[in-house]
């Protein structure tokens, strides 16, 4: 009991050197001494385990961390981030590739991950209807990350797509300043999308009146 309360647990790799780093991070999160720093819900831990599964199922890519940095530093999403913060994010996220027609997010499902498009385009579907396209530097899935609610749209790769996948555990690993930048970008993104949706609704109503 004394050890549980006062002593830091030894790394899993002391027992199994082949344990993937991502699983060690999940265990570390679950064993925090302060209960407030642990998973708040079983769903959150399940989401991280799902993320780990995605990572372990993905073949290792022959791409160095420097190449990843070079790929993302010029993206509009990271325009307000310092180079040090970009390095933080690259080390904390999972790099995923999708082919044309592959589903990335499915409407109605619940998880807390969001995505940043590194290259390629994705299509956004609502109830089976195409409502938009996103490209390099755009992000999606931030509402699922922020509110832990069901996905409100389906995202499908339009062609070959490379993404950065990030969830709550990933965010916990970066600095507070970096987390605040994420929140600011999410706010700007949501305001922009709300403005576009409002404009579309007004245009549609005007068209209906003219008819």
QUINOR-V552320 format. One record per run of one state. SS is the DSSP state (A for helix, B for strand, O for the rest). FROM is the first residue (numbers start at 1). LEN is the number of residues. If there is no record, write none. Layout:
ss:from:len
SS:FROM:LEN
SS:FROM:LEN
//
This chain:
ss:from:len
O:1:1
A:2:5
O:7:5
A:12:3
O:15:6
A:21:10
O:31:4
A:35:3
O:38:4
A:42:16
O:58:7
A:65:8
O:73:3
A:76:3
O:79:4
A:83:10
O:93:1
B:94:5
O:99:4
B:103:3
O:106:4
B:110:1
O:111:3
B:114:6
O:120:2
B:122:5
O:127:2
B:129:6
O:135:4
B:139:2
O:141:1
A:142:6
O:148:2
B:150:1
O:151:3
B:154:4
O:158:3
B:161:6
O:167:1
A:168:5
O:173:3
A:176:35
O:211:1
//
